[in-house]
Structures are given as structure tokens and as C-alpha cells.
């Protein structure tokens, strides 16, 4: 019996979220012994050729862009570079599940920012869901508590950077291919990693570290491929909520690899963020169907994590 488009999309989204979370866990593991910028550079040097080959295979490479798109792409790339640095810096210290849970507030933050910056309509139901979701984030980071520190702030900063990235992506013209966006972003992140590594100093890479970086790059590539497959296979309103399976993967991998389990407050906050995000995505999809228009989600993926 053939699978429906929605079921294939849901499966692809689950695989993508698992792959992105595995990438995070492996990068957290390797940066315990290898400097952050060197790890970013090495992963980028592995990932970039595969993205280029993928772009060639799908005919998605276009490097001559109109001037407005070049400016927006520059903003998008710069925001993603900052998001990568802040996210991975926080990941070195914070428990994996906590940081992934903070990142799950991204759809809520993008919806609110789009209403403020792009003047997109925002009804009271989604506004209440956003406020509830941000309340869940506060339960996770707990300002004023002993566990709240600069690393928690870096996690929140990474969300702000990804919001800026996704807003810039929304304004890009429809003729800008997703593969071009991904390649320019990966190139910029890799160059940033190389520059940072040269300034901070290079360290010899052990076999274990090399294998971890290769595995992280493979997981990242897999995540990109399956996130595209998920968006092409099914209805966005049905498929997108499955992105929250990343929380389950983060809890499992955090326990297996680092011996960390989230406490009750973090679990409660994560549940609130996930519920609010799912409601917001469902509501946006329902409104889009009423207007007979597609959901306005960045074309490269539905709120992908920093690279």
C-alpha cells in the first residue's frame, strides 16, 4: 500500500529533525576537546562540496542575482553566521535538550517578528499562543535562577539571529534558488570558521575528532535533504508540527551521550513551547487555506536550526 504524501512528508520531517539533532550532539561532543572555530571550519569543508554537487544536480545554482536580492542574501548569510557562532558556543556548555527546547520557540518568534517588521496580520489566538510559548521559554532558562548565565543568553541570541535570517529569507525574490541560499550560507560559515581558527590557533585533530566531524557533516547534509523532501511531499500544516520531534531526540541523545536529563521545569517549559508552536503552525495553515494562498514559510526549510 503506497504511503500518502502527508505521511511521506511526516516521515521525512522526523528524519530531518533526528539528523539535525544528531549533528548538534556530535558537534557538542567534538568541541569538548577541539576548538569551536576549527570544528566549524572542518565540518564546513566537508559539507560545502556536497551542497555544491546537490545544487548542480537539481539545477539550483544561480550566482547572478538582482541587487535587492544580493543585499537581502547578505543580511541572511550574516545573520546565519552569527546564529551558528552563538548557538554552538551555547551548545558547548548547556545541556542539549535545554538548548534545543529554546530553539523550538523559533516559529513563535518568527511569527511575532513578521507581524512587527513586515506588518503581517496576527490574530489574538496566535498572539496568546506566542505569549504562552515565551512563558515556556522562561521556564526553561529561568532568569534569576542559579542555572541562568551567559550561555543561556547566547542561546536566546541565536534565536534572535535566526529570526533575522528568516525574515530576510521571506523578502528574497522567488527566483533565488534554495540551493544557492544554502551554498552561500555554508561558504560564509566555513570562511568564518577558518578565520576564527587561524586567529585562535589550530590544534591537531585526533582520529576520534575527525570521525565525529565527518559524522556531524553527514548528519547535517542528511537533514538538509530530508527537510526539502518534507516540504515537497505533504501539506505544510500537517508536516511542520513534526519538527518538534527534535525535542525527543535531544532528550534521548543528551542522556545517552552526556548523561543529562532535563528537570521537571525544563520538561514543562518544553511542552508549553511545543504546544504553542504546533497551534501557531496549525492556525497559520488554516488561515492560508481560507485565503487559498500558501503558508509563508521561508523557502529553504521550515525554521531550520543554525548550521
N, C-alpha and C positions, 0 to 999 in steps of 0.2 A: 504493500500500500504506500503510494508516494506521500511524502510529507507536504503539508500546506506551506505556503510562502511565509506565513506568520510563524509557524513552528520552526522552519529553517532559519528565519531571522532571529528568533529567540535563542536557538542553539548557538548560532554564530555570535550573538552578543555575550552569552555565557562564556564561550571560549575566549573571546576578546578580553573580557574582564579578568578571567583567570590568567591570561598571558600578561596583561599589564601589571597585575599584582605580583606575579612571579618575577617579572622584571624588577619591580620595586624591591622585593625581598632579596634578590640576588645583588642588586646594587647596594643595598644596606649591608649585606654580608661582606662584599668586597671592599667597601670603604671603611671597614673596621681596621684594615691593615694598609690599604693603598690610598694615597691622597685623592681627594674628591675630583679635582680637575683632571688628573691623569686618568682616572676611571672614566670620566665623561668623554675625554678625548679618544681613548681606546675603543669604547663602545661605539662612538660615532664613526670611527674609521672602519669598523666592521659593518655598521648599519647602512652607511651612506651608499656604497656601491649597490647593495641590494635594492634600495629605494630607487636609484637611478635606473637599474635594469627593469624594475617594475614599471616605472614611468614610461620607458621605451616600449615595453610590451603592450601597454594599454593606450599608447599614443597620447599620454597626458603631460608631455613636456612642452612648455611654452615659456621662453625666457624674454621675449619682447612683449612688454605689457604697456598699456596706456599709462600716462603719468599719474593720474589719480590712483590707479591700482598699484603702481610701484610704491607710492607713498604709504598706502594702507598696508601693503605687504611688508614694508619696512617696519611699520609700527607693530604689526602682528608678530614678525620674527623677533624684534627686540623684546616684546612682552614675553614671548615663549622662552627666550634665553634667560630672562630674569626669573621666570617661573621655575625653570629647571634648576637653577642655582639655589633658589630659596627652598624649593621642595626637597631636593636631595640633601641639602645641608640639614634641614629639619629631620629628614629620614635617618640620618646617621645617628641621631640621639633619641628621637621619640619612638615609642612602640609603633610597629607597622599598622596595627588596627586603628590606633588613635588618629594617625595622620590620614589614612585612607578615609576614615569616617569624616574628618574635617573636609576633605576634598569632595565628599558626596554632597556638600552644600552648594556645589558649583552651579547646577541648574537653577537653583533658587536665586543665587547671586546674579547670574546672567539675566534672568527674567526681570529682576528688580532694576539692574543697571540699564537694560534695554528700555524699560519704561521711563527712567530718568533721563538718559542720554539721547536715546533715539525716539522718545515720545511714543513708544508703542503702548497700546491700551493695556491696562492692568485692572482687572475687576477686584471686588472686595474679597471674593473667595480665595483667589490666588494670593492676595496680599496677606490674608490671615495665615495661609499655608506657609508663606515666606517667613512671617514673624515667628511662627511655631518652629520652623526649621532652624532659624537663627538661635532660637531658645535652646534647641537641641545641641547646637554647636557650643553654646555657653556651658552646657552640662559637660561637654567633652573637654574643653580647655580650662574651665573653672578659673576665671580671673580672680586673683587674690588668694587662690589656694597655693599650697606649697609646690604642687607639680606644675604650676604655670610659670613659664620662663621665656627667655628669648627664642627658644626653639619653637614654642607654641606660636609666638608672634610670626616667626618665619613661615610656619605652616599656613597661617592666615594670610600672610603676604603673598604666598604662592597662589592662593585662591584669587586674590585681587589681580595678580598679574594674568592669570588665565582668563578672568573676566574681560580684561582689556584686550587680550588676544582674540577672544571670541566675538567681541563687539566689532573689532577691526575686520574679522573674517566675514561678518554679516554684511559689511559695506562693500566688500570686494565684488567686482562685476562677475556675472555668470560665466564669462569666457575664461576665467582663471581656473585652470585645472587643479584638482585636489593634489595630484602628484607633484605639480610644480610647487605648491604651497609646502608640502611635506619635505621636498628636497631642499628648498631654500632654508627652511627651519632647521633641518638636520645639519646642513652645512654650517649655519651660524652657530649652533650649539657646539658642534665639533671644533670649529675655529676658536670659540671662547674657551673650550676645554684645553686646547693646545696652548693658547696664550697663557692661561692660568697656570698650567703645568710648568711651562718654561719659567715663569716668574717664581713660582713656589719651589721649583726643583723637582727633577724626575727621580723616581725610585725604581730599582729593579723589580720586574714583575715575576712572581713565582708561578709555577705551573698551576697551582690551585687558583690563583687570582686570574690567570689567563682563561682558565676554563669557566670561571664564574662570569667573566666579562663576555665571553663568547655565548654562553647560555643566556645572559641578560639581553644581548643584542638579538639573538634568535627569538626570544620571547617578545621583544618589542616589535620586531618585524611581523611575527605571527599576530600580535594584537592589531597592528595596522591593517593587515589583510582581512582579518575577520570582522573588524569594525566596519569596514567598507562593505563586506558581504552582508552584514546585518542590516545596514541601511538600505541596501538594494533589494533585499529579499522580501521584507514584510512591511506592514503598516507601522509607521514611526510611533504612533500612540501605543501600539501593542508591544513593540520590540524594546523601546527605550527604557522602560522601567526595569528591565532585566540587568541594566548596568549596576544595580545595587547588589547583585550577587558578588561584586567585588569585595563587599564587606565580609561576606562569609569566607572568601578566600583569604582575606587579610587576617582574620581571626585565626584560621587554621594554620596558615604559614607562619604567623607570628608566634604561635605556640610551638609548632614543630621545629622551627629553625632557631628561635631566640628564647623560647621558654616564657614568653609573655602572653598573659591573658588579660583582656580588658576587665576593669571592675564594673560594678553594677551601674554606677553613674554614667560611665562611658557607653555601656550597652544601651541604657535608657536613652541617652542623647543620640546614639546612632539610630535607634529605632524611630525616634521622632524625626530626624533628618530624612531618613529613607521614606517614611510615610508621607511627609510633606512634599518631598521631591516627586514621588510617584503620583500624588494627587495633582501637583502642578503640571507634570507632563501629560497626564490624562486630560486635565482641563484644557491645556493648550491644543491637544489633538482634537478634542470635541469642538472647541471653538473654530478650529481650522476647517473641520468638516462642515460646520454650519455655513461658513463663508465660502466653501468649495475652493479652498486655497491650501497649498502645502504648509506644513508646520515650518516656521522659520528657524531652523536649527543650522548651525554652521556646517558647511558642506563637507569639511574634511572628516567630521565624525560628530556624534552627539556628546559634546562636552568631554573630550578626551583629556586624560591626565597630562601633566607636563612630561616632556620627553627626557 
